[in-house]
Amino acid sequence: MKAAAYVRVSSRQQSLEAQKSAILKAASARGDEITDWYGEKASAYVGERAELAALRAAVRRGDHRKVYVFRIDRLSRAGVLGTFTIANEFKVAGCALVTVADAFELESPAGPIILAVLATCAQMEREAMADRINAARERARAQGLDWGRPRVLLDDTIRIAAKRVAGGESVRKAAAELGVSNSTLHRALKRVSKATG
């Protein structure tokens, strides 16, 4: 049977390849062929994920009769309600949902119970991760350390760029000459402006 697959990782540094490989192996063992891939590098915290929305729309249209995911938390970490909403949407559309690494059948008598437990665990892990990040941020700030991505531009470089922009040069041109994006230079100029203003 022809099937679709959805893969997701949380950050751009991570690869989708491990999930794709596991899904291809599982689909082949079941005699299925993955003909459509939906993949994105987006956190579960993101409310609307474009590829997931496209998959759900395709399922509702009847384009897919089977969809593979690596684990159920790739679809949702929004708890039982969010996960059940997607799973039920697939079921109503006549589309089977196959989870590879969770090793259970959604259509089995125990399927809904296992799905609820996995959805709860995924939500708890998401909340625990947020707590760990917040605690690390607070520790860093308490120690006077910067938090977040390291600065791309040094303060001296930003001041030179600010003078050039104040002299009439466009931010776009200044950013291009510094080898950074317009938004990076805009943020840096804003930060310097606040500090000196």
C-alpha positions in Angstrom: 0.0 0.0 0.0 1.2 3.5 -0.7 1.6 5.6 2.4 2.7 9.0 3.7 5.1 9.7 6.5 5.6 12.6 8.9 8.9 13.3 10.5 9.9 16.1 12.9 12.9 17.2 14.9 13.0 20.1 17.3 16.0 22.1 16.0 17.8 22.9 12.7 20.9 21.2 14.0 19.1 17.8 14.3 18.6 15.5 11.3 15.5 13.8 10.1 17.4 10.9 8.5 17.2 8.5 11.5 13.4 8.8 11.7 13.2 8.4 7.9 15.4 5.3 7.9 13.3 3.7 10.7 10.1 4.5 9.0 11.3 3.1 5.6 12.4 -0.1 7.3 9.0 -0.6 9.2 7.0 0.3 6.1 8.9 -2.2 3.9 8.4 -4.9 6.5 4.6 -4.3 6.3 4.6 -4.2 2.5 4.0 -0.5 2.3 5.7 2.1 0.1 6.3 5.7 1.4 5.4 8.0 -1.5 4.8 11.3 0.3 7.1 12.8 3.0 6.1 15.6 5.3 9.1 16.8 7.4 10.0 19.8 9.4 12.5 21.1 11.9 10.3 22.8 14.4 9.8 22.6 18.1 6.7 21.0 19.6 6.1 24.4 21.2 5.3 25.9 17.8 1.5 26.1 17.6 1.1 25.8 13.8 3.5 23.6 11.9 3.2 24.1 8.1 4.0 20.5 7.2 1.8 19.0 9.8 -1.1 21.3 8.7 -0.5 20.2 5.1 -0.6 16.5 6.1 -3.8 16.9 8.1 -5.4 18.7 5.2 -4.3 15.9 2.8 -5.7 13.3 5.2 -9.0 15.1 5.4 -9.2 15.2 1.6 -8.7 11.5 1.5 -5.3 11.7 -0.2 -3.7 9.2 2.3 -5.0 5.9 3.7 -2.0 5.3 5.9 0.5 7.6 7.7 3.7 6.6 9.4 5.3 8.5 12.3 8.5 7.6 14.2 6.8 8.2 17.5 3.5 9.7 18.4 5.1 12.7 20.1 6.4 13.8 16.7 2.8 14.7 15.9 1.9 16.4 19.2 3.2 17.1 22.7 0.1 19.0 23.6 -1.2 16.4 26.0 -4.0 13.9 25.6 -6.6 16.2 24.0 -4.2 17.5 21.3 -2.9 14.0 20.5 -6.4 12.4 20.5 -7.7 15.2 18.2 -5.1 14.4 15.5 -5.5 10.6 15.9 -9.3 10.9 15.7 -9.1 13.2 12.7 -7.1 10.5 10.9 -9.5 7.7 12.0 -12.6 9.6 10.9 -10.9 10.2 7.5 -10.3 6.5 7.1 -6.5 6.9 7.5 -4.5 4.4 9.6 -1.8 6.0 11.8 1.3 3.8 12.4 3.8 4.7 15.0 7.1 2.9 14.6 9.1 3.3 17.8 6.2 3.2 20.2 5.5 -0.4 19.3 1.7 -0.6 19.7 -1.3 -0.7 17.4 -3.6 2.3 17.7 -6.5 0.1 16.5 -6.0 -2.6 19.2 -8.4 -2.6 22.2 -5.6 -1.2 24.4 -4.6 1.4 21.8 -6.5 4.4 23.2 -5.2 3.8 26.7 -1.6 3.5 25.5 -2.1 6.6 23.4 -3.3 8.5 26.4 -0.3 7.4 28.5 2.2 8.3 25.8 0.5 11.7 25.2 0.6 12.5 28.9 4.3 11.4 29.1 5.1 13.6 26.1 3.4 16.6 27.7 5.2 16.0 31.0 8.6 15.8 29.2 7.8 19.1 27.3 7.0 20.8 30.6 10.0 19.4 32.4 12.2 20.6 29.5 10.8 24.1 29.8 11.4 24.0 33.6 15.1 22.9 33.0 15.6 25.7 30.4 14.1 28.3 32.7 16.2 27.1 35.7 19.4 27.2 33.5 18.5 30.7 32.3 18.0 32.0 35.9 21.3 30.4 37.0 23.1 32.1 34.1 21.6 35.5 34.9 22.3 35.1 38.6 26.0 34.6 37.7 25.9 37.6 35.4 26.3 35.5 32.3 24.6 36.1 28.9 21.8 33.8 27.9 20.9 32.7 24.4 22.8 32.7 21.1 26.2 34.2 21.2 26.5 37.6 19.7 27.6 37.6 16.1 28.8 41.2 16.2 31.3 42.7 18.7 30.3 46.0 20.3 33.0 48.0 18.4 31.7 46.6 15.1 28.2 47.6 16.0 29.2 51.2 16.9 31.0 51.5 13.5 27.9 50.2 11.7 25.7 52.6 13.7 27.8 55.5 12.6 27.6 54.4 9.0 23.8 54.0 9.2 23.5 57.4 10.9 25.5 58.8 8.1 23.0 57.6 5.6 24.1 54.1 4.6 21.4 51.6 4.4 21.2 48.8 7.0 21.0 46.4 4.2 24.4 47.6 2.7 26.0 47.7 6.2 24.8 44.2 7.0 26.0 42.8 3.7 29.5 44.3 4.2 29.6 42.8 7.7 28.4 39.4 6.4 25.3 39.3 8.7 21.6 39.4 8.0 19.6 42.6 8.1 17.7 41.4 11.2 20.9 40.6 13.1 22.2 44.1 12.4 18.8 45.7 13.3 18.8 43.8 16.7 22.4 44.8 17.4 21.7 48.5 16.6 18.6 48.5 18.7 20.5 47.0 21.6 23.2 49.7 21.3 20.6 52.4 21.0 18.9 51.2 24.2 22.2 51.1 26.1 23.3 54.6 25.0 19.8 56.1 25.0 
